[in-house]
Amino acid sequence: MAAGLGSSSYYDRRHRQTPALIRARRPYLFKNAVVGSAVAAFAVGVYIYTINVIGQDEFEDVKVPSAPSQPEQK
């Protein structure tokens, strides 16, 4: 049999998880959910902090060039 889902003992012929795969994943389910939630919360926190810090900038130190002069029309 070729490598892939067909030869795996963790999936049946309809590509559904077998009880063996569910048992193998069970000890890691809670830990992975906690770590995933922590990583997502950190990413959202960094994003919100960055948006707030950038939003406070008044850009007073940026020099805006004057409007270009229009050529005289004849």
CHARMM-style PDB file with segment names, atoms N, HN, CA, C and O in Angstrom:
ATOM      1  N   MET     1       0.821  -1.178   0.000  1.00  0.00      PROA
ATOM      2  CA  MET     1       0.000   0.000   0.000  1.00  0.00      PROA
ATOM      3  C   MET     1       0.870   1.249   0.000  1.00  0.00      PROA
ATOM      4  O   MET     1       1.951   1.253   0.590  1.00  0.00      PROA
ATOM      5  N   ALA     2       0.411   2.298  -0.652  1.00  0.00      PROA
ATOM      6  HN  ALA     2      -0.467   2.294  -1.131  1.00  0.00      PROA
ATOM      7  CA  ALA     2       1.160   3.547  -0.719  1.00  0.00      PROA
ATOM      8  C   ALA     2       1.068   4.284   0.612  1.00  0.00      PROA
ATOM      9  O   ALA     2       0.125   4.094   1.380  1.00  0.00      PROA
ATOM     10  N   ALA     3       2.053   5.117   0.866  1.00  0.00      PROA
ATOM     11  HN  ALA     3       2.819   5.272   0.242  1.00  0.00      PROA
ATOM     12  CA  ALA     3       2.063   5.899   2.096  1.00  0.00      PROA
ATOM     13  C   ALA     3       0.945   6.934   2.041  1.00  0.00      PROA
ATOM     14  O   ALA     3       0.554   7.380   0.962  1.00  0.00      PROA
ATOM     15  N   GLY     4       0.446   7.304   3.183  1.00  0.00      PROA
ATOM     16  HN  GLY     4       0.763   6.942   4.059  1.00  0.00      PROA
ATOM     17  CA  GLY     4      -0.613   8.304   3.235  1.00  0.00      PROA
ATOM     18  C   GLY     4      -1.721   7.847   4.166  1.00  0.00      PROA
ATOM     19  O   GLY     4      -1.505   7.000   5.032  1.00  0.00      PROA
ATOM     20  N   LEU     5      -2.891   8.403   3.987  1.00  0.00      PROA
ATOM     21  HN  LEU     5      -3.066   9.091   3.283  1.00  0.00      PROA
ATOM     22  CA  LEU     5      -4.001   8.074   4.865  1.00  0.00      PROA
ATOM     23  C   LEU     5      -4.445   6.623   4.715  1.00  0.00      PROA
ATOM     24  O   LEU     5      -4.919   6.031   5.684  1.00  0.00      PROA
ATOM     25  N   GLY     6      -4.307   6.039   3.539  1.00  0.00      PROA
ATOM     26  HN  GLY     6      -3.922   6.520   2.752  1.00  0.00      PROA
ATOM     27  CA  GLY     6      -4.752   4.678   3.314  1.00  0.00      PROA
ATOM     28  C   GLY     6      -4.010   3.653   4.156  1.00  0.00      PROA
ATOM     29  O   GLY     6      -4.592   2.640   4.543  1.00  0.00      PROA
ATOM     30  N   SER     7      -2.752   3.893   4.445  1.00  0.00      PROA
ATOM     31  HN  SER     7      -2.279   4.716   4.130  1.00  0.00      PROA
ATOM     32  CA  SER     7      -1.968   2.924   5.195  1.00  0.00      PROA
ATOM     33  C   SER     7      -1.853   3.270   6.673  1.00  0.00      PROA
ATOM     34  O   SER     7      -1.181   2.551   7.412  1.00  0.00      PROA
ATOM     35  N   SER     8      -2.476   4.332   7.119  1.00  0.00      PROA
ATOM     36  HN  SER     8      -3.021   4.916   6.518  1.00  0.00      PROA
ATOM     37  CA  SER     8      -2.366   4.754   8.501  1.00  0.00      PROA
ATOM     38  C   SER     8      -3.346   3.990   9.366  1.00  0.00      PROA
ATOM     39  O   SER     8      -4.491   3.777   8.967  1.00  0.00      PROA
ATOM     40  N   SER     9      -2.913   3.577  10.541  1.00  0.00      PROA
ATOM     41  HN  SER     9      -1.983   3.750  10.865  1.00  0.00      PROA
ATOM     42  CA  SER     9      -3.814   2.899  11.460  1.00  0.00      PROA
ATOM     43  C   SER     9      -4.620   3.899  12.285  1.00  0.00      PROA
ATOM     44  O   SER     9      -5.490   3.491  13.054  1.00  0.00      PROA
ATOM     45  N   TYR    10      -4.355   5.191  12.145  1.00  0.00      PROA
ATOM     46  HN  TYR    10      -3.648   5.522  11.519  1.00  0.00      PROA
ATOM     47  CA  TYR    10      -5.064   6.205  12.906  1.00  0.00      PROA
ATOM     48  C   TYR    10      -6.289   6.740  12.183  1.00  0.00      PROA
ATOM     49  O   TYR    10      -7.070   7.484  12.776  1.00  0.00      PROA
ATOM     50  N   TYR    11      -6.477   6.385  10.927  1.00  0.00      PROA
ATOM     51  HN  TYR    11      -5.843   5.780  10.445  1.00  0.00      PROA
ATOM     52  CA  TYR    11      -7.639   6.830  10.167  1.00  0.00      PROA
ATOM     53  C   TYR    11      -8.299   5.616   9.515  1.00  0.00      PROA
ATOM     54  O   TYR    11      -7.615   4.695   9.068  1.00  0.00      PROA
ATOM     55  N   ASP    12      -9.627   5.622   9.465  1.00  0.00      PROA
ATOM     56  HN  ASP    12     -10.183   6.370   9.828  1.00  0.00      PROA
ATOM     57  CA  ASP    12     -10.316   4.516   8.817  1.00  0.00      PROA
ATOM     58  C   ASP    12     -10.455   4.797   7.323  1.00  0.00      PROA
ATOM     59  O   ASP    12      -9.904   5.770   6.807  1.00  0.00      PROA
ATOM     60  N   ARG    13     -11.189   3.942   6.646  1.00  0.00      PROA
ATOM     61  HN  ARG    13     -11.637   3.151   7.065  1.00  0.00      PROA
ATOM     62  CA  ARG    13     -11.319   4.081   5.189  1.00  0.00      PROA
ATOM     63  C   ARG    13     -12.054   5.349   4.782  1.00  0.00      PROA
ATOM     64  O   ARG    13     -11.887   5.821   3.658  1.00  0.00      PROA
ATOM     65  N   ARG    14     -12.856   5.904   5.667  1.00  0.00      PROA
ATOM     66  HN  ARG    14     -12.992   5.521   6.580  1.00  0.00      PROA
ATOM     67  CA  ARG    14     -13.597   7.131   5.370  1.00  0.00      PROA
ATOM     68  C   ARG    14     -12.841   8.363   5.860  1.00  0.00      PROA
ATOM     69  O   ARG    14     -13.403   9.456   5.925  1.00  0.00      PROA
ATOM     70  N   HSD    15     -11.561   8.184   6.204  1.00  0.00      PROA
ATOM     71  HN  HSD    15     -11.105   7.296   6.151  1.00  0.00      PROA
ATOM     72  CA  HSD    15     -10.655   9.254   6.649  1.00  0.00      PROA
ATOM     73  C   HSD    15     -11.139   9.923   7.932  1.00  0.00      PROA
ATOM     74  O   HSD    15     -10.963  11.127   8.119  1.00  0.00      PROA
ATOM     75  N   ARG    16     -11.748   9.134   8.810  1.00  0.00      PROA
ATOM     76  HN  ARG    16     -11.891   8.156   8.658  1.00  0.00      PROA
ATOM     77  CA  ARG    16     -12.145   9.624  10.123  1.00  0.00      PROA
ATOM     78  C   ARG    16     -11.147   9.128  11.156  1.00  0.00      PROA
ATOM     79  O   ARG    16     -10.485   8.112  10.946  1.00  0.00      PROA
ATOM     80  N   GLN    17     -11.036   9.842  12.272  1.00  0.00      PROA
ATOM     81  HN  GLN    17     -11.574  10.668  12.442  1.00  0.00      PROA
ATOM     82  CA  GLN    17     -10.121   9.442  13.333  1.00  0.00      PROA
ATOM     83  C   GLN    17     -10.611   8.150  13.970  1.00  0.00      PROA
ATOM     84  O   GLN    17     -11.808   7.957  14.185  1.00  0.00      PROA
ATOM     85  N   THR    18      -9.671   7.280  14.263  1.00  0.00      PROA
ATOM     86  HN  THR    18      -8.699   7.437  14.089  1.00  0.00      PROA
ATOM     87  CA  THR    18     -10.014   6.047  14.966  1.00  0.00      PROA
ATOM     88  C   THR    18      -9.909   6.293  16.466  1.00  0.00      PROA
ATOM     89  O   THR    18      -9.296   7.272  16.892  1.00  0.00      PROA
ATOM     90  N   PRO    19     -10.491   5.430  17.256  1.00  0.00      PROA
ATOM     91  CA  PRO    19     -10.361   5.579  18.716  1.00  0.00      PROA
ATOM     92  C   PRO    19      -8.905   5.601  19.182  1.00  0.00      PROA
ATOM     93  O   PRO    19      -8.594   6.234  20.191  1.00  0.00      PROA
ATOM     94  N   ALA    20      -8.011   4.921  18.465  1.00  0.00      PROA
ATOM     95  HN  ALA    20      -8.264   4.407  17.645  1.00  0.00      PROA
ATOM     96  CA  ALA    20      -6.595   4.931  18.856  1.00  0.00      PROA
ATOM     97  C   ALA    20      -6.005   6.333  18.723  1.00  0.00      PROA
ATOM     98  O   ALA    20      -5.223   6.750  19.577  1.00  0.00      PROA
ATOM     99  N   LEU    21      -6.360   7.062  17.674  1.00  0.00      PROA
ATOM    100  HN  LEU    21      -6.995   6.723  16.980  1.00  0.00      PROA
ATOM    101  CA  LEU    21      -5.852   8.429  17.496  1.00  0.00      PROA
ATOM    102  C   LEU    21      -6.429   9.359  18.546  1.00  0.00      PROA
ATOM    103  O   LEU    21      -5.732  10.228  19.070  1.00  0.00      PROA
ATOM    104  N   ILE    22      -7.697   9.174  18.849  1.00  0.00      PROA
ATOM    105  HN  ILE    22      -8.263   8.468  18.424  1.00  0.00      PROA
ATOM    106  CA  ILE    22      -8.320  10.012  19.877  1.00  0.00      PROA
ATOM    107  C   ILE    22      -7.655   9.767  21.231  1.00  0.00      PROA
ATOM    108  O   ILE    22      -7.396  10.714  21.974  1.00  0.00      PROA
ATOM    109  N   ARG    23      -7.380   8.507  21.554  1.00  0.00      PROA
ATOM    110  HN  ARG    23      -7.590   7.738  20.951  1.00  0.00      PROA
ATOM    111  CA  ARG    23      -6.679   8.192  22.809  1.00  0.00      PROA
ATOM    112  C   ARG    23      -5.260   8.759  22.827  1.00  0.00      PROA
ATOM    113  O   ARG    23      -4.788   9.209  23.871  1.00  0.00      PROA
ATOM    114  N   ALA    24      -4.578   8.742  21.683  1.00  0.00      PROA
ATOM    115  HN  ALA    24      -4.961   8.377  20.834  1.00  0.00      PROA
ATOM    116  CA  ALA    24      -3.207   9.245  21.618  1.00  0.00      PROA
ATOM    117  C   ALA    24      -3.160  10.762  21.776  1.00  0.00      PROA
ATOM    118  O   ALA    24      -2.187  11.295  22.309  1.00  0.00      PROA
ATOM    119  N   ARG    25      -4.181  11.454  21.328  1.00  0.00      PROA
ATOM    120  HN  ARG    25      -4.972  11.021  20.895  1.00  0.00      PROA
ATOM    121  CA  ARG    25      -4.201  12.918  21.415  1.00  0.00      PROA
ATOM    122  C   ARG    25      -4.738  13.444  22.741  1.00  0.00      PROA
ATOM    123  O   ARG    25      -4.472  14.591  23.101  1.00  0.00      PROA
ATOM    124  N   ARG    26      -5.483  12.630  23.468  1.00  0.00      PROA
ATOM    125  HN  ARG    26      -5.699  11.698  23.176  1.00  0.00      PROA
ATOM    126  CA  ARG    26      -6.160  13.082  24.677  1.00  0.00      PROA
ATOM    127  C   ARG    26      -5.234  13.734  25.703  1.00  0.00      PROA
ATOM    128  O   ARG    26      -5.614  14.768  26.253  1.00  0.00      PROA
ATOM    129  N   PRO    27      -4.040  13.201  26.000  1.00  0.00      PROA
ATOM    130  CA  PRO    27      -3.205  13.836  27.035  1.00  0.00      PROA
ATOM    131  C   PRO    27      -2.711  15.232  26.653  1.00  0.00      PROA
ATOM    132  O   PRO    27      -2.341  16.017  27.526  1.00  0.00      PROA
ATOM    133  N   TYR    28      -2.702  15.541  25.383  1.00  0.00      PROA
ATOM    134  HN  TYR    28      -3.002  14.903  24.673  1.00  0.00      PROA
ATOM    135  CA  TYR    28      -2.145  16.817  24.927  1.00  0.00      PROA
ATOM    136  C   TYR    28      -3.212  17.850  24.604  1.00  0.00      PROA
ATOM    137  O   TYR    28      -2.881  19.004  24.330  1.00  0.00      PROA
ATOM    138  N   LEU    29      -4.471  17.472  24.629  1.00  0.00      PROA
ATOM    139  HN  LEU    29      -4.740  16.535  24.853  1.00  0.00      PROA
ATOM    140  CA  LEU    29      -5.545  18.366  24.208  1.00  0.00      PROA
ATOM    141  C   LEU    29      -5.608  19.624  25.075  1.00  0.00      PROA
ATOM    142  O   LEU    29      -5.625  20.733  24.542  1.00  0.00      PROA
ATOM    143  N   PHE    30      -5.642  19.471  26.384  1.00  0.00      PROA
ATOM    144  HN  PHE    30      -5.628  18.570  26.816  1.00  0.00      PROA
ATOM    145  CA  PHE    30      -5.753  20.627  27.282  1.00  0.00      PROA
ATOM    146  C   PHE    30      -4.505  21.494  27.215  1.00  0.00      PROA
ATOM    147  O   PHE    30      -4.605  22.719  27.146  1.00  0.00      PROA
ATOM    148  N   LYS    31      -3.329  20.871  27.234  1.00  0.00      PROA
ATOM    149  HN  LYS    31      -3.248  19.876  27.290  1.00  0.00      PROA
ATOM    150  CA  LYS    31      -2.077  21.633  27.191  1.00  0.00      PROA
ATOM    151  C   LYS    31      -1.979  22.442  25.892  1.00  0.00      PROA
ATOM    152  O   LYS    31      -1.592  23.611  25.915  1.00  0.00      PROA
ATOM    153  N   ASN    32      -2.323  21.831  24.782  1.00  0.00      PROA
ATOM    154  HN  ASN    32      -2.637  20.882  24.763  1.00  0.00      PROA
ATOM    155  CA  ASN    32      -2.255  22.534  23.503  1.00  0.00      PROA
ATOM    156  C   ASN    32      -3.255  23.684  23.449  1.00  0.00      PROA
ATOM    157  O   ASN    32      -2.959  24.738  22.886  1.00  0.00      PROA
ATOM    158  N   ALA    33      -4.436  23.490  24.030  1.00  0.00      PROA
ATOM    159  HN  ALA    33      -4.676  22.634  24.488  1.00  0.00      PROA
ATOM    160  CA  ALA    33      -5.433  24.561  24.056  1.00  0.00      PROA
ATOM    161  C   ALA    33      -4.940  25.734  24.894  1.00  0.00      PROA
ATOM    162  O   ALA    33      -5.128  26.890  24.515  1.00  0.00      PROA
ATOM    163  N   VAL    34      -4.312  25.446  26.027  1.00  0.00      PROA
ATOM    164  HN  VAL    34      -4.159  24.508  26.335  1.00  0.00      PROA
ATOM    165  CA  VAL    34      -3.800  26.515  26.902  1.00  0.00      PROA
ATOM    166  C   VAL    34      -2.672  27.279  26.203  1.00  0.00      PROA
ATOM    167  O   VAL    34      -2.662  28.510  26.201  1.00  0.00      PROA
ATOM    168  N   VAL    35      -1.733  26.557  25.616  1.00  0.00      PROA
ATOM    169  HN  VAL    35      -1.740  25.557  25.618  1.00  0.00      PROA
ATOM    170  CA  VAL    35      -0.601  27.207  24.938  1.00  0.00      PROA
ATOM    171  C   VAL    35      -1.096  28.002  23.726  1.00  0.00      PROA
ATOM    172  O   VAL    35      -0.639  29.121  23.491  1.00  0.00      PROA
ATOM    173  N   GLY    36      -2.017  27.435  22.968  1.00  0.00      PROA
ATOM    174  HN  GLY    36      -2.388  26.527  23.159  1.00  0.00      PROA
ATOM    175  CA  GLY    36      -2.569  28.153  21.811  1.00  0.00      PROA
ATOM    176  C   GLY    36      -3.293  29.413  22.217  1.00  0.00      PROA
ATOM    177  O   GLY    36      -3.162  30.446  21.561  1.00  0.00      PROA
ATOM    178  N   SER    37      -4.058  29.342  23.293  1.00  0.00      PROA
ATOM    179  HN  SER    37      -4.165  28.502  23.826  1.00  0.00      PROA
ATOM    180  CA  SER    37      -4.757  30.532  23.793  1.00  0.00      PROA
ATOM    181  C   SER    37      -3.771  31.593  24.274  1.00  0.00      PROA
ATOM    182  O   SER    37      -3.976  32.784  24.040  1.00  0.00      PROA
ATOM    183  N   ALA    38      -2.702  31.165  24.944  1.00  0.00      PROA
ATOM    184  HN  ALA    38      -2.536  30.197  25.134  1.00  0.00      PROA
ATOM    185  CA  ALA    38      -1.697  32.120  25.422  1.00  0.00      PROA
ATOM    186  C   ALA    38      -0.984  32.802  24.260  1.00  0.00      PROA
ATOM    187  O   ALA    38      -0.747  34.009  24.306  1.00  0.00      PROA
ATOM    188  N   VAL    39      -0.643  32.054  23.230  1.00  0.00      PROA
ATOM    189  HN  VAL    39      -0.836  31.074  23.193  1.00  0.00      PROA
ATOM    190  CA  VAL    39       0.026  32.638  22.065  1.00  0.00      PROA
ATOM    191  C   VAL    39      -0.906  33.617  21.354  1.00  0.00      PROA
ATOM    192  O   VAL    39      -0.480  34.697  20.946  1.00  0.00      PROA
ATOM    193  N   ALA    40      -2.170  33.243  21.207  1.00  0.00      PROA
ATOM    194  HN  ALA    40      -2.516  32.365  21.538  1.00  0.00      PROA
ATOM    195  CA  ALA    40      -3.132  34.137  20.556  1.00  0.00      PROA
ATOM    196  C   ALA    40      -3.351  35.408  21.375  1.00  0.00      PROA
ATOM    197  O   ALA    40      -3.423  36.501  20.813  1.00  0.00      PROA
ATOM    198  N   ALA    41      -3.458  35.272  22.702  1.00  0.00      PROA
ATOM    199  HN  ALA    41      -3.400  34.384  23.158  1.00  0.00      PROA
ATOM    200  CA  ALA    41      -3.636  36.443  23.563  1.00  0.00      PROA
ATOM    201  C   ALA    41      -2.417  37.362  23.498  1.00  0.00      PROA
ATOM    202  O   ALA    41      -2.561  38.585  23.485  1.00  0.00      PROA
ATOM    203  N   PHE    42      -1.229  36.785  23.458  1.00  0.00      PROA
ATOM    204  HN  PHE    42      -1.112  35.792  23.468  1.00  0.00      PROA
ATOM    205  CA  PHE    42      -0.013  37.604  23.336  1.00  0.00      PROA
ATOM    206  C   PHE    42      -0.001  38.368  22.020  1.00  0.00      PROA
ATOM    207  O   PHE    42       0.314  39.557  21.993  1.00  0.00      PROA
ATOM    208  N   ALA    43      -0.343  37.690  20.929  1.00  0.00      PROA
ATOM    209  HN  ALA    43      -0.599  36.723  20.951  1.00  0.00      PROA
ATOM    210  CA  ALA    43      -0.340  38.346  19.617  1.00  0.00      PROA
ATOM    211  C   ALA    43      -1.362  39.476  19.565  1.00  0.00      PROA
ATOM    212  O   ALA    43      -1.072  40.553  19.044  1.00  0.00      PROA
ATOM    213  N   VAL    44      -2.549  39.238  20.098  1.00  0.00      PROA
ATOM    214  HN  VAL    44      -2.785  38.363  20.522  1.00  0.00      PROA
ATOM    215  CA  VAL    44      -3.582  40.284  20.108  1.00  0.00      PROA
ATOM    216  C   VAL    44      -3.141  41.431  21.010  1.00  0.00      PROA
ATOM    217  O   VAL    44      -3.359  42.594  20.671  1.00  0.00      PROA
ATOM    218  N   GLY    45      -2.536  41.134  22.133  1.00  0.00      PROA
ATOM    219  HN  GLY    45      -2.359  40.189  22.409  1.00  0.00      PROA
ATOM    220  CA  GLY    45      -2.057  42.189  23.038  1.00  0.00      PROA
ATOM    221  C   GLY    45      -0.989  43.051  22.407  1.00  0.00      PROA
ATOM    222  O   GLY    45      -1.015  44.273  22.549  1.00  0.00      PROA
ATOM    223  N   VAL    46      -0.052  42.438  21.713  1.00  0.00      PROA
ATOM    224  HN  VAL    46      -0.030  41.445  21.598  1.00  0.00      PROA
ATOM    225  CA  VAL    46       0.995  43.203  21.029  1.00  0.00      PROA
ATOM    226  C   VAL    46       0.378  44.079  19.937  1.00  0.00      PROA
ATOM    227  O   VAL    46       0.780  45.229  19.763  1.00  0.00      PROA
ATOM    228  N   TYR    47      -0.584  43.545  19.212  1.00  0.00      PROA
ATOM    229  HN  TYR    47      -0.911  42.610  19.353  1.00  0.00      PROA
ATOM    230  CA  TYR    47      -1.248  44.318  18.157  1.00  0.00      PROA
ATOM    231  C   TYR    47      -1.969  45.525  18.744  1.00  0.00      PROA
ATOM    232  O   TYR    47      -1.829  46.638  18.237  1.00  0.00      PROA
ATOM    233  N   ILE    48      -2.739  45.315  19.808  1.00  0.00      PROA
ATOM    234  HN  ILE    48      -2.853  44.411  20.220  1.00  0.00      PROA
ATOM    235  CA  ILE    48      -3.483  46.424  20.426  1.00  0.00      PROA
ATOM    236  C   ILE    48      -2.528  47.456  20.999  1.00  0.00      PROA
ATOM    237  O   ILE    48      -2.752  48.656  20.838  1.00  0.00      PROA
ATOM    238  N   TYR    49      -1.465  47.015  21.667  1.00  0.00      PROA
ATOM    239  HN  TYR    49      -1.283  46.040  21.798  1.00  0.00      PROA
ATOM    240  CA  TYR    49      -0.477  47.947  22.210  1.00  0.00      PROA
ATOM    241  C   TYR    49       0.152  48.781  21.097  1.00  0.00      PROA
ATOM    242  O   TYR    49       0.298  49.995  21.238  1.00  0.00      PROA
ATOM    243  N   THR    50       0.521  48.143  20.005  1.00  0.00      PROA
ATOM    244  HN  THR    50       0.403  47.157  19.891  1.00  0.00      PROA
ATOM    245  CA  THR    50       1.159  48.850  18.887  1.00  0.00      PROA
ATOM    246  C   THR    50       0.219  49.890  18.287  1.00  0.00      PROA
ATOM    247  O   THR    50       0.634  51.016  18.016  1.00  0.00      PROA
ATOM    248  N   ILE    51      -1.034  49.524  18.080  1.00  0.00      PROA
ATOM    249  HN  ILE    51      -1.371  48.608  18.301  1.00  0.00      PROA
ATOM    250  CA  ILE    51      -2.002  50.461  17.519  1.00  0.00      PROA
ATOM    251  C   ILE    51      -2.198  51.652  18.453  1.00  0.00      PROA
ATOM    252  O   ILE    51      -2.295  52.790  17.994  1.00  0.00      PROA
ATOM    253  N   ASN    52      -2.257  51.399  19.758  1.00  0.00      PROA
ATOM    254  HN  ASN    52      -2.178  50.474  20.131  1.00  0.00      PROA
ATOM    255  CA  ASN    52      -2.423  52.501  20.710  1.00  0.00      PROA
ATOM    256  C   ASN    52      -1.211  53.419  20.732  1.00  0.00      PROA
ATOM    257  O   ASN    52      -1.371  54.638  20.791  1.00  0.00      PROA
ATOM    258  N   VAL    53      -0.019  52.874  20.686  1.00  0.00      PROA
ATOM    259  HN  VAL    53       0.111  51.884  20.637  1.00  0.00      PROA
ATOM    260  CA  VAL    53       1.193  53.689  20.713  1.00  0.00      PROA
ATOM    261  C   VAL    53       1.303  54.522  19.439  1.00  0.00      PROA
ATOM    262  O   VAL    53       1.633  55.706  19.500  1.00  0.00      PROA
ATOM    263  N   ILE    54       1.036  53.928  18.316  1.00  0.00      PROA
ATOM    264  HN  ILE    54       0.767  52.966  18.267  1.00  0.00      PROA
ATOM    265  CA  ILE    54       1.115  54.663  17.047  1.00  0.00      PROA
ATOM    266  C   ILE    54       0.025  55.730  16.977  1.00  0.00      PROA
ATOM    267  O   ILE    54       0.251  56.803  16.418  1.00  0.00      PROA
ATOM    268  N   GLY    55      -1.138  55.456  17.530  1.00  0.00      PROA
ATOM    269  HN  GLY    55      -1.321  54.585  17.985  1.00  0.00      PROA
ATOM    270  CA  GLY    55      -2.248  56.399  17.490  1.00  0.00      PROA
ATOM    271  C   GLY    55      -1.980  57.657  18.298  1.00  0.00      PROA
ATOM    272  O   GLY    55      -2.628  58.676  18.058  1.00  0.00      PROA
ATOM    273  N   GLN    56      -1.057  57.628  19.238  1.00  0.00      PROA
ATOM    274  HN  GLN    56      -0.530  56.801  19.433  1.00  0.00      PROA
ATOM    275  CA  GLN    56      -0.756  58.798  20.066  1.00  0.00      PROA
ATOM    276  C   GLN    56       0.231  59.742  19.401  1.00  0.00      PROA
ATOM    277  O   GLN    56       0.419  60.860  19.881  1.00  0.00      PROA
ATOM    278  N   ASP    57       0.852  59.335  18.336  1.00  0.00      PROA
ATOM    279  HN  ASP    57       0.699  58.427  17.946  1.00  0.00      PROA
ATOM    280  CA  ASP    57       1.857  60.172  17.681  1.00  0.00      PROA
ATOM    281  C   ASP    57       1.171  61.314  16.933  1.00  0.00      PROA
ATOM    282  O   ASP    57       0.218  61.096  16.186  1.00  0.00      PROA
ATOM    283  N   GLU    58       1.665  62.519  17.143  1.00  0.00      PROA
ATOM    284  HN  GLU    58       2.439  62.696  17.750  1.00  0.00      PROA
ATOM    285  CA  GLU    58       1.096  63.706  16.503  1.00  0.00      PROA
ATOM    286  C   GLU    58       1.815  64.059  15.208  1.00  0.00      PROA
ATOM    287  O   GLU    58       1.345  64.919  14.463  1.00  0.00      PROA
ATOM    288  N   PHE    59       2.919  63.428  14.929  1.00  0.00      PROA
ATOM    289  HN  PHE    59       3.300  62.729  15.534  1.00  0.00      PROA
ATOM    290  CA  PHE    59       3.717  63.664  13.730  1.00  0.00      PROA
ATOM    291  C   PHE    59       4.141  65.132  13.607  1.00  0.00      PROA
ATOM    292  O   PHE    59       4.202  65.670  12.501  1.00  0.00      PROA
ATOM    293  N   GLU    60       4.434  65.780  14.745  1.00  0.00      PROA
ATOM    294  HN  GLU    60       4.385  65.343  15.643  1.00  0.00      PROA
ATOM    295  CA  GLU    60       4.868  67.179  14.737  1.00  0.00      PROA
ATOM    296  C   GLU    60       6.262  67.326  14.150  1.00  0.00      PROA
ATOM    297  O   GLU    60       6.606  68.397  13.649  1.00  0.00      PROA
ATOM    298  N   ASP    61       7.061  66.290  14.200  1.00  0.00      PROA
ATOM    299  HN  ASP    61       6.782  65.421  14.608  1.00  0.00      PROA
ATOM    300  CA  ASP    61       8.429  66.369  13.719  1.00  0.00      PROA
ATOM    301  C   ASP    61       8.542  66.119  12.212  1.00  0.00      PROA
ATOM    302  O   ASP    61       9.639  66.204  11.659  1.00  0.00      PROA
ATOM    303  N   VAL    62       7.436  65.816  11.546  1.00  0.00      PROA
ATOM    304  HN  VAL    62       6.545  65.747  11.996  1.00  0.00      PROA
ATOM    305  CA  VAL    62       7.462  65.550  10.112  1.00  0.00      PROA
ATOM    306  C   VAL    62       7.264  66.858   9.365  1.00  0.00      PROA
ATOM    307  O   VAL    62       6.287  67.572   9.591  1.00  0.00      PROA
ATOM    308  N   LYS    63       8.196  67.166   8.475  1.00  0.00      PROA
ATOM    309  HN  LYS    63       8.990  66.586   8.291  1.00  0.00      PROA
ATOM    310  CA  LYS    63       8.099  68.391   7.685  1.00  0.00      PROA
ATOM    311  C   LYS    63       7.286  68.105   6.434  1.00  0.00      PROA
ATOM    312  O   LYS    63       7.618  67.220   5.646  1.00  0.00      PROA
ATOM    313  N   VAL    64       6.223  68.867   6.268  1.00  0.00      PROA
ATOM    314  HN  VAL    64       5.954  69.586   6.908  1.00  0.00      PROA
ATOM    315  CA  VAL    64       5.356  68.697   5.104  1.00  0.00      PROA
ATOM    316  C   VAL    64       5.792  69.719   4.060  1.00  0.00      PROA
ATOM    317  O   VAL    64       5.831  70.914   4.351  1.00  0.00      PROA
ATOM    318  N   PRO    65       6.119  69.274   2.858  1.00  0.00      PROA
ATOM    319  CA  PRO    65       6.539  70.234   1.833  1.00  0.00      PROA
ATOM    320  C   PRO    65       5.366  71.113   1.400  1.00  0.00      PROA
ATOM    321  O   PRO    65       4.204  70.710   1.453  1.00  0.00      PROA
ATOM    322  N   SER    66       5.714  72.332   0.968  1.00  0.00      PROA
ATOM    323  HN  SER    66       6.658  72.659   0.925  1.00  0.00      PROA
ATOM    324  CA  SER    66       4.664  73.241   0.508  1.00  0.00      PROA
ATOM    325  C   SER    66       4.110  72.743  -0.822  1.00  0.00      PROA
ATOM    326  O   SER    66       4.726  71.926  -1.506  1.00  0.00      PROA
ATOM    327  N   ALA    67       2.944  73.252  -1.163  1.00  0.00      PROA
ATOM    328  HN  ALA    67       2.445  73.916  -0.607  1.00  0.00      PROA
ATOM    329  CA  ALA    67       2.309  72.829  -2.403  1.00  0.00      PROA
ATOM    330  C   ALA    67       3.168  73.254  -3.593  1.00  0.00      PROA
ATOM    331  O   ALA    67       3.782  74.320  -3.555  1.00  0.00      PROA
ATOM    332  N   PRO    68       3.220  72.450  -4.634  1.00  0.00      PROA
ATOM    333  CA  PRO    68       4.030  72.836  -5.798  1.00  0.00      PROA
ATOM    334  C   PRO    68       3.442  74.075  -6.485  1.00  0.00      PROA
ATOM    335  O   PRO    68       2.226  74.241  -6.576  1.00  0.00      PROA
ATOM    336  N   SER    69       4.332  74.923  -6.955  1.00  0.00      PROA
ATOM    337  HN  SER    69       5.320  74.788  -6.881  1.00  0.00      PROA
ATOM    338  CA  SER    69       3.863  76.152  -7.621  1.00  0.00      PROA
ATOM    339  C   SER    69       3.335  75.784  -9.006  1.00  0.00      PROA
ATOM    340  O   SER    69       3.866  74.905  -9.684  1.00  0.00      PROA
ATOM    341  N   GLN    70       2.282  76.477  -9.398  1.00  0.00      PROA
ATOM    342  HN  GLN    70       1.851  77.191  -8.847  1.00  0.00      PROA
ATOM    343  CA  GLN    70       1.671  76.244 -10.700  1.00  0.00      PROA
ATOM    344  C   GLN    70       2.384  77.083 -11.748  1.00  0.00      PROA
ATOM    345  O   GLN    70       2.646  78.261 -11.508  1.00  0.00      PROA
ATOM    346  N   PRO    71       2.708  76.506 -12.912  1.00  0.00      PROA
ATOM    347  CA  PRO    71       3.348  77.300 -13.962  1.00  0.00      PROA
ATOM    348  C   PRO    71       2.368  78.347 -14.514  1.00  0.00      PROA
ATOM    349  O   PRO    71       1.154  78.143 -14.544  1.00  0.00      PROA
ATOM    350  N   GLU    72       2.939  79.458 -14.943  1.00  0.00      PROA
ATOM    351  HN  GLU    72       3.925  79.624 -14.919  1.00  0.00      PROA
ATOM    352  CA  GLU    72       2.083  80.541 -15.486  1.00  0.00      PROA
ATOM    353  C   GLU    72       1.487  80.105 -16.817  1.00  0.00      PROA
ATOM    354  O   GLU    72       2.168  79.537 -17.671  1.00  0.00      PROA
ATOM    355  N   GLN    73       0.196  80.387 -16.968  1.00  0.00      PROA
ATOM    356  HN  GLN    73      -0.357  80.848 -16.275  1.00  0.00      PROA
ATOM    357  CA  GLN    73      -0.468  80.041 -18.211  1.00  0.00      PROA
ATOM    358  C   GLN    73      -0.463  81.259 -19.134  1.00  0.00      PROA
ATOM    359  O   GLN    73      -0.661  82.386 -18.681  1.00  0.00      PROA
ATOM    360  N   LYS    74      -0.236  81.030 -20.421  1.00  0.00      PROA
ATOM    361  HN  LYS    74      -0.074  80.114 -20.789  1.00  0.00      PROA
ATOM    362  CA  LYS    74      -0.190  82.152 -21.387  1.00  0.00      PROA
ATOM    363  C   LYS    74      -1.416  82.191 -22.218  1.00  0.00      PROA
ATOM    364  OT1 LYS    74      -1.551  83.061 -23.078  1.00  0.00      PROA
TER     365      LYS     74
END
